[in-house]
Every structure is written in structure tokens, then in C-alpha cells.
Amino acid sequence: MTVKPSRALSELLSQHDSLRCMMDLCEDMANNLDEHVFADPAPLIRELARLRLAFDAHNKFEEQLLRPVLLEHDSFGPVRVQRMVEDHIHEHRAIGERLASPATAALRDVIETLRAHLDAEERYLLSSKVLTDDLVNVEAGA
């Protein structure tokens, strides 16, 4: 598949916005639960499951694009790109595992971590300096 990096950037940023909305909702629900506005944790657990599924789907999409896009960038050598991608994937997995906890304090902590992760991605990986509009070949399942 061939994709323009600007198209990939647009899709990834849209996914980040959706994830942030879900995180906000989870935080609000956790606050309401802690403040005894409602006592049933089931809605929060369902929303947390939606967030986890969206985060997993986002990661698969992003991880498929990341290596080829970074390899196209002149200042990143293949060894550095491999390390960057491996570190990034490891971070995704660690955040995903932590999203499994329905404890509200742990949930707030992982949401804060996820927000920082998305901000860093946008600052360092998903910028116009890295994603120029040269076509990039992306292998399915890469």
C-alpha cells in the first residue's frame, strides 16, 4: 500500500482526538464514581473497554506506518528507526496493560501517561518535519 504521510498524519491526529475525548469521559465517570454521584461502575468499565479497543486499533494503524515513514526521513538511519519503533511499541503495550485496571486512581494515572504519550508523538513523530509528502510504501502487517 502507498500512502501520503500527510494523509497518515491527518488520520493519526484524528485518532488522537478521539482517544482524548474517550479519556475525558473516563475521567469524568471516575470522578462521578468517586464522588458517589453514581455507584454502578459498569458504565465506566464499558467506556474503559471502548478506550482500550480504540487505543489498540490506533496502535496497530500507527505501528504499521511508523517504520516506513521514519525510514523515509533523511536524518533517521535504519538502526535508530528500529530502536525508536521498538521503544514506541513497548510503550504502547505498557500503557495498554495499565488500561486494564478499573481502579479510579490507577485509571487517572494511566490516562495522564497516555495524554503525555500522545503529546510526545505529535511533537516528535507526527510533525511535518518528519512526515513530508513523499509517498511511502507501507507493507500490510509490518
C-alpha positions in Angstrom: 0.0 0.0 0.0 1.2 3.5 -0.7 0.2 6.4 1.5 0.9 10.1 1.6 2.4 10.9 5.0 0.2 14.0 5.3 -2.8 11.6 5.0 -1.4 9.4 7.6 -0.8 12.4 9.8 -4.3 13.6 9.4 -5.7 10.1 10.3 -3.4 9.7 13.3 -4.3 13.2 14.7 -8.0 12.4 14.3 -7.5 9.2 16.2 -5.6 11.1 18.9 -8.6 13.5 19.2 -11.0 10.6 19.6 -8.8 9.0 22.2 -8.6 12.2 24.2 -12.4 12.5 24.1 -12.7 8.9 25.5 -10.1 9.7 28.1 -12.0 12.8 29.2 -15.2 10.8 29.5 -13.5 8.0 31.5 -12.1 10.6 33.9 -15.4 12.3 34.3 -17.0 8.9 35.0 -14.3 8.0 37.5 -14.8 11.3 39.3 -18.5 10.7 39.5 -18.0 7.3 40.8 -15.5 8.5 43.5 -17.9 11.4 44.4 -20.7 8.8 44.7 -22.7 10.6 42.0 -23.4 7.1 40.9 -22.5 3.8 42.5 -22.5 1.5 39.5 -19.0 1.1 38.0 -20.4 -0.8 34.9 -20.7 2.3 32.6 -17.1 3.2 33.5 -15.9 -0.3 32.8 -17.7 -0.3 29.4 -16.2 3.1 28.5 -12.8 1.9 29.6 -13.2 -1.2 27.3 -14.1 1.2 24.4 -11.0 3.2 25.1 -8.8 0.1 25.2 -10.2 -1.1 21.9 -9.7 2.3 20.3 -6.2 2.5 21.6 -5.3 -1.0 20.3 -6.7 -0.2 16.9 -4.8 3.1 16.8 -1.6 1.4 17.8 -1.9 -1.2 15.0 -2.5 1.5 12.4 0.3 3.7 13.8 2.8 0.8 14.1 2.2 -0.2 10.5 3.0 3.3 9.3 5.8 4.3 11.7 8.8 2.4 10.4 8.4 3.2 6.7 7.6 6.8 7.3 10.6 7.3 9.6 12.9 5.4 7.2 12.0 7.9 4.5 13.2 10.8 6.8 16.8 11.6 5.8 18.1 12.1 9.3 17.0 8.7 10.7 19.2 5.8 10.0 17.7 2.2 9.9 19.3 1.2 13.3 17.9 4.3 15.0 14.5 3.8 13.4 14.4 0.2 14.5 15.1 1.2 18.1 12.6 4.1 18.0 9.9 1.8 16.7 10.7 -0.9 19.2 10.6 1.6 22.1 7.4 3.1 20.9 5.7 -0.3 20.6 6.9 -1.3 24.1 5.4 1.9 25.4 2.1 1.2 23.7 2.0 -2.3 25.3 2.8 -1.0 28.7 0.0 1.7 28.5 -2.4 -0.9 27.2 -1.8 -3.2 30.1 -2.3 -0.4 32.6 -5.6 0.5 31.0 -6.9 -2.8 32.2 -7.3 -1.6 35.8 -10.8 -0.2 36.7 -9.4 1.3 39.9 -10.1 5.0 39.5 -6.8 6.2 40.9 -4.9 3.9 38.6 -7.1 4.9 35.7 -6.3 8.6 36.2 -2.6 7.9 36.3 -2.6 5.9 33.1 -4.8 8.5 31.4 -2.2 11.1 32.3 0.5 8.9 30.9 -1.5 8.3 27.7 -2.0 12.1 27.3 1.7 12.7 27.6 2.4 9.9 25.2 0.1 11.3 22.5 1.5 14.8 23.1 5.0 13.5 22.6 4.0 11.6 19.4 2.6 14.7 18.0 5.6 16.8 18.9 8.4 14.4 17.8 7.0 11.7 15.4 3.9 13.2 13.8 5.3 16.5 12.7 5.5 18.0 9.2 9.3 17.8 9.6 9.2 14.0 9.8 6.1 13.5 7.6 6.8 15.1 4.2 4.5 14.3 1.3 6.7 11.9 -0.5 4.8 8.6 -1.0 5.8 5.9 1.5 5.3 2.2 0.8 3.7 0.5 3.8 3.6 -3.3 4.0 0.5 -4.8 5.4 1.2 -6.2 8.8 4.6 -4.6 9.0 
